[in-house]
Amino acid sequence: MTPLVFKILVFVVPCWITNMSFQFIWAICTQLPENHILNKINIPRFDFMFIDHKPLFGSGIRVTSIVPIVFLPFFFNHMLPMSLLYYLSLTFLVFFGDLLGSIIKRRLGFKKGEFALFIDHGDYIITTGMVFVFLQYISLEIFLYALLLTYVLHPIVCVIGYKLKIKQEPL
């Protein structure tokens, strides 16, 4: 494996895992009884209305979405060569990018589950990558390759997740 490929994977794989973890937690919670403790703490769905009287962001943002942000950096730091601060920043930015994409979709009038080209599969990579390039954690080249890989592979993984009933929508 070349050093460039390794650097791309060290950046993009934790982004993908963090992003997928939100869906896995959602899938687990939907299979639990309604009175299960995870569903009780998951009730605040952050259904805030914006000044345009549309939801601020999608109803998929839940309290349990915070779990990967807290725990995954320690896992990544143990398994991969970057610092804990790098992975704390990465997981937070992946969540923030997903949240930002949701806010943009709601402002543009997209409904929950409705596909928005470039936002749905790239919001988290774009946000994380732009900040990491600015902080010089990664090069622009790594960011662009990661973005390309994400736009190619993410839709495929989404369809697989939909077929396995992990995702609500195919894209």
Rosetta silent file (secondary structure, phi, psi, omega in degrees, C-alpha in Angstrom):
SEQUENCE: MTPLVFKILVFVVPCWITNMSFQFIWAICTQLPENHILNKINIPRFDFMFIDHKPLFGSGIRVTSIVPIVFLPFFFNHMLPMSLLYYLSLTFLVFFGDLLGSIIKRRLGFKKGEFALFIDHGDYIITTGMVFVFLQYISLEIFLYALLLTYVLHPIVCVIGYKLKIKQEPL
SCORE:     score description
SCORE:     0.000 S_00000001
   1 L     0.000  132.002 -179.404    0.000    0.000    0.000 S_00000001
   2 L   -75.257  156.650  178.354    1.415    3.374   -0.963 S_00000001
   3 H   -58.310  -35.757  179.822    1.773    6.134    1.659 S_00000001
   4 H   -65.739  -46.271  179.159   -0.869    8.249   -0.132 S_00000001
   5 H   -60.884  -42.562  178.688   -3.444    5.436   -0.121 S_00000001
   6 H   -60.631  -45.097  179.662   -2.707    4.790    3.561 S_00000001
   7 H   -63.856  -39.090  177.571   -3.190    8.483    4.430 S_00000001
   8 H   -62.140  -47.140 -178.123   -6.463    8.590    2.494 S_00000001
   9 H   -66.023  -37.695  178.516   -7.752    5.514    4.324 S_00000001
  10 H   -63.647  -29.495  176.150   -6.664    6.806    7.760 S_00000001
  11 H   -83.745  -51.261 -167.225   -8.806    9.890    7.084 S_00000001
  12 H   -79.561  -35.636 -177.458  -11.802    8.499    5.215 S_00000001
  13 H   -63.577  -45.754  175.089  -12.480    5.157    6.952 S_00000001
  14 H   -61.523  -32.991  175.326  -13.057    6.735   10.409 S_00000001
  15 H   -62.942  -46.471 -179.676  -15.358    9.280    8.716 S_00000001
  16 H   -63.233  -45.482 -178.910  -17.348    6.468    7.116 S_00000001
  17 H   -61.736  -44.239  179.216  -17.514    4.423   10.327 S_00000001
  18 H   -61.204  -46.765 -179.326  -18.682    7.450   12.325 S_00000001
  19 H   -62.872  -43.046  179.836  -21.326    8.297    9.737 S_00000001
  20 H   -67.727  -29.511 -176.794  -22.570    4.693    9.535 S_00000001
  21 H   -62.830  -31.267  177.643  -22.694    4.388   13.318 S_00000001
  22 H   -61.957  -41.053  179.219  -25.578    6.884   13.451 S_00000001
  23 H   -68.800  -40.264  179.641  -27.625    4.543   11.224 S_00000001
  24 H   -63.711  -41.520  178.703  -26.678    1.442   13.225 S_00000001
  25 H   -64.882  -41.631  176.737  -27.766    3.070   16.476 S_00000001
  26 H   -59.612  -45.016 -178.194  -31.047    4.140   14.850 S_00000001
  27 H   -62.748  -39.761  178.169  -31.582    0.568   13.580 S_00000001
  28 H   -64.767  -47.672 -177.696  -30.934   -0.877   17.042 S_00000001
  29 H   -62.123  -35.169 -179.233  -33.294    1.583   18.747 S_00000001
  30 H   -72.237  -19.169  179.258  -36.125    0.844   16.308 S_00000001
  31 H   -89.407  -11.860 -178.266  -35.893   -2.877   17.122 S_00000001
  32 L   -84.851  155.380  174.798  -36.135   -2.330   20.884 S_00000001
  33 L   -59.442  151.303 -176.640  -39.416   -2.172   22.802 S_00000001
  34 L   -57.698  -32.194 -177.558  -40.848    1.338   23.075 S_00000001
  35 L   -90.254    8.242  177.970  -40.253    1.419   26.845 S_00000001
  36 L   -65.951  147.990 -176.301  -36.559    0.396   26.565 S_00000001
  37 H   -56.985  -38.771  179.742  -34.119    2.804   28.254 S_00000001
  38 H   -63.486  -36.918  178.199  -32.416    3.679   24.938 S_00000001
  39 H   -74.393  -27.914  177.748  -35.732    4.753   23.450 S_00000001
  40 H   -70.219  -42.173  178.960  -36.571    6.757   26.567 S_00000001
  41 H   -76.891  -15.063 -178.627  -33.343    8.787   26.391 S_00000001
  42 L   -86.225   -3.997 -175.468  -33.775    9.056   22.621 S_00000001
  43 L   -59.509  -46.443  178.577  -37.087   10.931   22.932 S_00000001
  44 L   -63.289  107.383 -175.524  -35.661   14.460   22.599 S_00000001
  45 L  -100.032   10.572  178.376  -35.407   14.502   18.827 S_00000001
  46 L    55.238   43.749 -179.621  -34.323   18.105   18.568 S_00000001
  47 L   -81.978   59.760  179.827  -37.441   18.990   16.539 S_00000001
  48 L   -80.342  143.809  175.528  -36.737   22.721   16.618 S_00000001
  49 E   -96.678  140.538  178.576  -38.496   24.998   14.155 S_00000001
  50 L   -88.028  176.328 -177.697  -36.494   27.604   12.260 S_00000001
  51 L   -63.801  -19.397  177.486  -37.692   31.161   11.521 S_00000001
  52 L   -88.319    9.050  178.791  -39.226   29.894    8.260 S_00000001
  53 L    64.738   21.267  171.914  -41.454   27.538   10.334 S_00000001
  54 L  -105.121  156.656  176.709  -39.762   24.460    8.860 S_00000001
  55 E   -56.854  140.231  179.459  -37.886   21.965   11.045 S_00000001
  56 L   -60.817  -45.495  174.733  -34.351   23.190   11.740 S_00000001
  57 L  -148.798  175.608 -172.735  -33.004   19.767   10.809 S_00000001
  58 L   -67.063  159.832 -178.848  -34.285   16.241   10.224 S_00000001
  59 L   -74.827   -2.301  176.979  -35.878   14.050   12.853 S_00000001
  60 L   -75.341  -13.923  178.945  -33.013   11.582   12.472 S_00000001
  61 L   -79.745  116.537 -175.088  -30.869   13.702   14.795 S_00000001
  62 L  -129.885  169.133  176.367  -31.274   12.079   18.205 S_00000001
  63 H   -59.363  -40.764 -178.093  -29.655   12.044   21.632 S_00000001
  64 H   -68.457  -11.082  174.886  -28.111    8.658   20.831 S_00000001
  65 H   -65.096  -19.333 -178.331  -26.321   10.257   17.855 S_00000001
  66 H   -76.468  -23.941 -176.304  -23.891   11.625   20.432 S_00000001
  67 H   -53.932  -51.107  179.828  -22.717    8.127   21.470 S_00000001
  68 H   -63.200  -32.513 -179.492  -20.327    7.609   18.508 S_00000001
  69 H   -63.442  -33.533 -177.511  -18.893   11.106   18.940 S_00000001
  70 H   -82.207  -43.753 -170.226  -17.899   10.225   22.499 S_00000001
  71 H   -95.211  -34.742 -175.654  -16.657    6.642   22.116 S_00000001
  72 H   -62.604  -36.227  179.467  -15.295    6.207   18.584 S_00000001
  73 H   -56.665  -35.461  179.943  -12.307    8.588   18.951 S_00000001
  74 H   -69.680  -38.674  175.951  -10.842    6.315   21.641 S_00000001
  75 H   -63.811  -50.030 -179.635  -11.294    3.260   19.425 S_00000001
  76 H   -60.782  -42.447 -178.245   -9.729    5.013   16.410 S_00000001
  77 H   -63.258  -32.858  178.814   -6.865    6.368   18.520 S_00000001
  78 H   -74.215  -32.904 -172.803   -6.075    2.864   19.731 S_00000001
  79 H   -97.700  -23.943 -171.270   -6.170    1.342   16.237 S_00000001
  80 L  -122.917  163.277 -168.472   -4.842    4.102   13.969 S_00000001
  81 L   -81.052   -2.604 -176.297   -1.740    6.327   13.944 S_00000001
  82 L   -90.668  173.199 -175.683   -3.221    9.801   14.512 S_00000001
  83 L   -78.532  163.341  176.923   -3.769   11.641   17.815 S_00000001
  84 H   -61.622  -39.874  178.238   -6.829   11.504   20.040 S_00000001
  85 H   -59.708  -39.889  177.266   -7.484   15.193   19.262 S_00000001
  86 H   -57.027  -48.612 -176.511   -7.512   14.325   15.545 S_00000001
  87 H   -76.692  -31.248  172.647  -10.204   11.676   16.075 S_00000001
  88 H   -62.171  -45.098  177.962  -12.217   13.759   18.554 S_00000001
  89 H   -62.898  -43.931 -177.292  -12.277   16.521   15.933 S_00000001
  90 H   -61.062  -50.355 -177.011  -13.099   14.067   13.164 S_00000001
  91 H   -65.470  -38.664  177.205  -16.115   12.465   14.882 S_00000001
  92 H   -63.905  -44.602 -177.893  -17.488   15.844   15.943 S_00000001
  93 H   -68.219  -34.236  175.365  -17.063   17.278   12.433 S_00000001
  94 H   -61.637  -46.580  178.055  -18.703   14.239   10.806 S_00000001
  95 H   -62.643  -45.691 -179.332  -21.736   14.761   13.066 S_00000001
  96 H   -62.705  -41.286  178.318  -21.673   18.526   12.475 S_00000001
  97 H   -63.180  -40.873  176.923  -21.406   18.021    8.694 S_00000001
  98 H   -64.260  -42.637  178.191  -24.362   15.644    8.744 S_00000001
  99 H   -63.513  -44.757  178.997  -26.329   18.137   10.853 S_00000001
 100 H   -62.037  -42.144  176.551  -25.387   21.011    8.527 S_00000001
 101 H   -60.706  -39.191  178.025  -26.482   18.977    5.505 S_00000001
 102 H   -64.496  -42.758  178.617  -29.814   18.327    7.221 S_00000001
 103 H   -61.695  -45.140 -179.951  -30.292   22.047    7.916 S_00000001
 104 H   -62.399  -43.730  179.277  -29.517   22.908    4.268 S_00000001
 105 H   -60.575  -42.350 -179.643  -31.944   20.238    3.003 S_00000001
 106 H   -65.491  -39.413  178.646  -34.753   21.570    5.203 S_00000001
 107 H   -65.280  -32.769  179.888  -34.139   25.150    4.005 S_00000001
 108 L   -83.835   -1.959  175.644  -34.290   23.937    0.395 S_00000001
 109 L    90.847    9.879  177.480  -37.605   22.178    1.081 S_00000001
 110 L   -74.729  139.691  177.382  -36.440   18.548    1.027 S_00000001
 111 L   -87.718  164.482  177.200  -38.458   16.166    3.200 S_00000001
 112 L   -57.261  130.577  178.660  -36.933   13.508    5.479 S_00000001
 113 L    86.511  -12.893  179.244  -35.553   10.718    3.345 S_00000001
 114 L   -76.075  130.601 -174.980  -35.773   12.717    0.124 S_00000001
 115 L   -73.120  132.785  175.568  -32.488   12.470   -1.783 S_00000001
 116 L  -123.785  109.861 -177.740  -30.462   15.662   -2.282 S_00000001
 117 L   -54.019  136.359  179.179  -27.573   15.264   -4.709 S_00000001
 118 L    74.193  -27.512  178.877  -24.151   16.155   -3.219 S_00000001
 119 L   -83.644  -49.285 -172.502  -25.636   16.878    0.216 S_00000001
 120 L   -63.271  -36.548 -175.998  -26.742   13.384    1.219 S_00000001
 121 L  -104.725   -6.640 -174.722  -23.548   11.525    0.507 S_00000001
 122 L  -126.359   -8.309 -173.662  -20.943   14.205    0.945 S_00000001
 123 H   -54.718  -44.579 -176.517  -21.964   16.673    3.644 S_00000001
 124 H   -72.245  -36.146  178.490  -19.916   15.024    6.390 S_00000001
 125 H   -72.313  -40.281  179.344  -16.810   14.475    4.221 S_00000001
 126 H   -62.065  -48.715 -178.929  -16.941   18.010    2.823 S_00000001
 127 H   -62.440  -52.381 -178.064  -17.221   19.581    6.283 S_00000001
 128 H   -62.859  -44.900 -178.695  -14.585   17.386    7.914 S_00000001
 129 H   -63.521  -43.367 -179.771  -12.243   17.586    4.930 S_00000001
 130 H   -63.237  -43.016  179.205  -12.421   21.366    4.571 S_00000001
 131 H   -67.216  -42.007 -179.132  -11.668   21.909    8.256 S_00000001
 132 H   -67.692  -34.669  174.555   -8.878   19.312    8.234 S_00000001
 133 H   -65.705  -44.583  178.914   -7.285   20.879    5.137 S_00000001
 134 H   -60.101  -41.889  179.651   -7.489   24.297    6.829 S_00000001
 135 L   -79.566   -3.459 -178.300   -5.890   22.868   10.010 S_00000001
 136 L    62.533   30.964  171.930   -3.316   21.085    7.811 S_00000001
 137 L   -75.402  -33.365  177.953   -4.241   17.671    9.255 S_00000001
 138 L  -136.350  162.160  176.933   -4.616   16.417    5.669 S_00000001
 139 L   -86.880  163.772  176.007   -3.628   17.683    2.238 S_00000001
 140 H   -60.477  -37.070  179.282   -6.068   18.937   -0.368 S_00000001
 141 H   -60.819  -45.291  178.498   -5.161   15.874   -2.457 S_00000001
 142 H   -62.370  -43.727  179.179   -6.220   13.491    0.339 S_00000001
 143 H   -59.527  -46.337 -177.429   -9.466   15.417    0.808 S_00000001
 144 H   -66.296  -40.218  175.794  -10.329   15.273   -2.910 S_00000001
 145 H   -64.744  -41.682  178.911   -9.595   11.541   -3.153 S_00000001
 146 H   -62.551  -41.060  178.878  -11.655   10.907   -0.004 S_00000001
 147 H   -63.949  -45.236  178.342  -14.531   12.929   -1.447 S_00000001
 148 H   -61.085  -48.044  178.073  -14.387   11.008   -4.740 S_00000001
 149 H   -58.774  -40.772 -178.821  -14.300    7.646   -2.940 S_00000001
 150 H   -65.330  -44.944 -179.594  -17.223    8.703   -0.761 S_00000001
 151 H   -67.565  -23.717  176.984  -19.386    9.782   -3.694 S_00000001
 152 H   -84.433  -47.022 -171.860  -18.691    6.458   -5.432 S_00000001
 153 H   -87.405  -32.465 -175.021  -18.994    4.062   -2.468 S_00000001
 154 H   -59.631  -44.806  177.696  -21.523    5.747   -0.154 S_00000001
 155 H   -60.911  -36.745  178.985  -24.565    5.235   -2.436 S_00000001
 156 H   -64.543  -46.353  179.205  -23.660    1.545   -2.813 S_00000001
 157 H   -63.969  -36.804  178.316  -23.361    1.094    0.956 S_00000001
 158 H   -62.922  -42.899  179.117  -26.672    2.945    1.447 S_00000001
 159 H   -64.809  -41.026  176.877  -28.515    0.570   -0.881 S_00000001
 160 H   -61.997  -45.700  177.927  -26.995   -2.419    0.943 S_00000001
 161 H   -60.458  -36.797  177.594  -28.034   -0.903    4.293 S_00000001
 162 H   -66.401  -44.251  179.726  -31.558   -0.384    2.967 S_00000001
 163 H   -64.391  -31.984  178.534  -31.787   -4.005    1.787 S_00000001
 164 L   -85.479    2.407  179.727  -30.590   -5.149    5.245 S_00000001
 165 L    65.018   30.007  174.573  -33.238   -2.883    6.835 S_00000001
 166 L   -91.207  -31.701  178.276  -30.597   -0.758    8.574 S_00000001
 167 L  -109.714  150.379  178.894  -31.570    2.354    6.598 S_00000001
 168 L   -79.370  -32.078 -177.295  -35.056    3.747    6.039 S_00000001
 169 L  -125.137  150.857 -178.019  -34.352    4.968    2.485 S_00000001
 170 L   -68.632  -28.942  178.187  -32.158    3.484   -0.255 S_00000001
 171 L  -123.475    0.000    0.000  -30.195    6.700   -0.820 S_00000001
